[in-house]
Amino acid sequence: MRRLLLQFNLLLVLAISSWGAFAFEPIAYTVMGPQGAGVLRWLTSATSCPEVSWDSRAPVRMDMRAGPHDVAVRTGQQADQKSAQFELAVCEAAWPKGVQSARIEKTVTAAPKQKFQRILVIADTGCRMKASENAFQDCNDPQAWPFAKIVERAVQHKPDLVVHIGDLHYRESPCPEGRAGCQQSPWGYGSDAWVADFFNPAKALLQSTPWLFVRGNHESCARAGQGWFRYLDPSPFQSNRSCDLPRHDEVADFTPPFAMPLDAHTQFVVFDSSATAGKSLSPDSAMFKTYQQQMVDVTRLAADKANSIFLSHHPLLAVAPSKTRTALTPGGNRALLSVVNALDTQTPWFQNISYLMHGHIHAFEAVSFKSHHPASFVLGNAGSAMEGVLPATLPADFEVAPHAVVDHFTTQPDYGFALLDVSEQPNAPWTLTEFDVQGRAVHTCTLLNHKTTCTAH
Ligand SMILES: [Fe+2]
């Protein structure tokens, strides 16, 4: 018996060493893209791709999207740097129209629905390990980094779709010696940090629900962009859209906006703001010109449906957290605002957009306006460490941006997640419910005619 056990242990060690540096159970997940096309992906420690069976059809081999690869270190913002080791391969196959499910090995995945009515919205989920700010979250403590708890609560609501509005990867620097809360954590931009920060804690929702990903500044090419393109970007993987080489950043950091329909009347319009600056842009700058064309494309895409929800990681209309609850600081990204404010269709502001949803600010905010501005939601409280506090109320006629006069403001400064329930009936109200980490509803907001009001539970 003992000999048998020894042999089993030896086999286990051999198996684990053949997987590379860490053991990994494959994960099947679906990434939604332009026009609502879904692509099924398979993240695996194997070096070849498996077959997929659509319903009861004959199995077909999945395509290799990106195999194991060691990407040379780029000049980054952190003192400690290393190459990005992508030990896991990612395979993919587009969901054919009309099929109900896919089977890969023993894993069965349901096809994305035709219509999406219940949508989980989260952002800013990773565990911060950043030496340049001496900011280290206790990634090993589910109270201090509650993303896994949020996933556990959220999956019970059986959403049709998960929207992640950016900043998934935060483990950029090694955990300092003596800091127990993050000891043994992987760090850097390779697959081990991606698995610890995102794939492992999100596993239950990845396997049950299709995802729509929006890119955050943490996924820009100078940071975790290489993993973004391998794992999460919905378009085909290309060398000039991989962030592997800085000379392609001008393309790779500005992926084009796209629309993803929810039903006949409603859609998300996704915008890549990952590389945006912190200041207003000169109209002569390359970034201004690129974003200007993309914002024109956004308004054109938005014209296709009665309701368009604009998704960008960086907020346009929000309040910034500060050290005190009395500080009143606009929280919109100045570079993006300089572009949107210069669009030649200023009445209404940001034509054809019904609502705005963002991350980046680590809090929940719902802001509605007396002016012609679409109601704005900030949903960046799903795991990464909080930064500062927000005022509970705003003075009458406070402007979060020039001429954006606030009518209603609700905030929830603690961790949580939001469920958006969209009605298929045109002109019917929607609801957005904000939950805390324990799964208790904290606020319910009603969305109607580009405005929102929230009530506390
Ligand atoms: Fe961010």
Residues whose N, C-alpha, C, O or C-beta is under 5 A from the ligand:
A	BS01	LIG	D167 G216 N217 H360
